[in-house]
């Protein structure tokens, strides 16, 4: 499904855990798909009066059309998001370094001329490839588990805003029309971490929940004006995005403090100061990447590659070679192997068959002191699990909430090339791919002959074609369970549970 979220934790989008306690939720994998892996003011842009490019057909949907609350919208079930204004800065929330003309604050408009939407669309249907909003619109998660239909914007481009009206941005990744910038000042006002509390808190946040701001309603993060000497960031009158040329020679994976420390129109991902270790992912130093690199004219700088395997969005990421320098026959060479990436990173397979430059560097490696394979062992944290190539993890959920209540040590992407082949999980264990993608995520499972070989609560069952059995939260028949247990709820297409 398309989600209106910031990319604050790549592993959450990837759905691969990346060192957190809960592990991934793979409810969409489906047992029938399991396989064994062996190896304010409108700007004149010269567009027509609908705000679309002359060479791109106008969407037939009325979602996204102009409206007012009094006039309403023409389509069934549609509501009007009326044009509204918002003031940033001013008394009580000053903009440090702002020019005199906006010292009292900057007032901007949002949803120019109104915008027709449909509320509470079916996110699950969107995820399944259906069209809950009809042709020409998409269901976006605008709040937790609450979808809204927004107008599609056609083929993404770095030169214009597709089929969107003036004042709207064709949002990279989601490819829908949402309010964009209309003047440069909007791009030069930023709110920075200044209050020592992880995350960014605005005055409204601290006023509503002082406890989240150190107990004081006025302890919010401060606004700052970005001078031209720091960045050339400005509002592009064709894309309605804040754009900048970036730092000379910058590339994906570079350390950064601000977006403009990265390549042109890149993004600096970083954990906020004070983020707990078990929640940290990017690190405080910052990590450069760039969204929407699939757009024409928005490719990656040298040293970066446009990838999206399990990310949910196209990103420029630094390239690497999976398993570079390791010996497939010597598991000791797999430990601490980063494939050429930086400290604390993994070389995550991009899904291509090439022998070199077949991965991208991703923060979140688990390089610990465990040197002996312990697939299937109980655990509370990834640090307790064997972690070749930094991809060991501790799962407490796999196909259902808490179906691995005692934890389960595994290794992610064991089926990637350069990862030891059929022995990538250790002798007697199995590397299993989840999903029907050309390059599915794969996991290590403990091999077994009976359930007595497995930790309590698990069955010993075959989940792939063939006779090989693994320790798994499920069963096909009572013989898969421990003595005294019965397999309940199993069918020809569904696994049951040992009870």
DAQUIBEL-V368540 format. One record per run of one state. SS is the DSSP state (hx for helix, st for strand, lp for the rest). FROM is the first residue (numbers start at 1). LEN is the number of residues. If there is no record, write none. Layout:
ss;from;len
SS;FROM;LEN
SS;FROM;LEN
//
This chain:
ss;from;len
lp;1;1
st;2;2
lp;4;6
hx;10;5
lp;15;16
hx;31;3
lp;34;1
st;35;2
lp;37;42
st;79;3
lp;82;2
st;84;5
lp;89;6
st;95;2
lp;97;3
hx;100;3
lp;103;3
st;106;5
lp;111;4
st;115;7
lp;122;1
hx;123;5
lp;128;9
st;137;7
lp;144;2
st;146;7
lp;153;4
st;157;1
lp;158;10
st;168;3
lp;171;5
st;176;4
lp;180;4
hx;184;5
st;189;3
lp;192;11
hx;203;6
lp;209;1
hx;210;4
lp;214;9
st;223;3
lp;226;8
st;234;2
lp;236;6
st;242;2
lp;244;15
hx;259;3
lp;262;5
st;267;3
lp;270;17
st;287;5
lp;292;4
st;296;1
lp;297;7
st;304;4
lp;308;7
st;315;6
lp;321;10
hx;331;3
lp;334;1
st;335;1
lp;336;9
st;345;5
lp;350;9
st;359;5
lp;364;18
hx;382;3
lp;385;3
st;388;1
lp;389;3
st;392;4
lp;396;12
st;408;5
lp;413;8
hx;421;3
lp;424;6
st;430;5
lp;435;6
st;441;5
lp;446;1
st;447;1
lp;448;3
hx;451;3
lp;454;5
st;459;3
lp;462;8
st;470;3
lp;473;2
st;475;1
lp;476;2
hx;478;3
lp;481;6
st;487;2
lp;489;7
st;496;3
lp;499;1
//
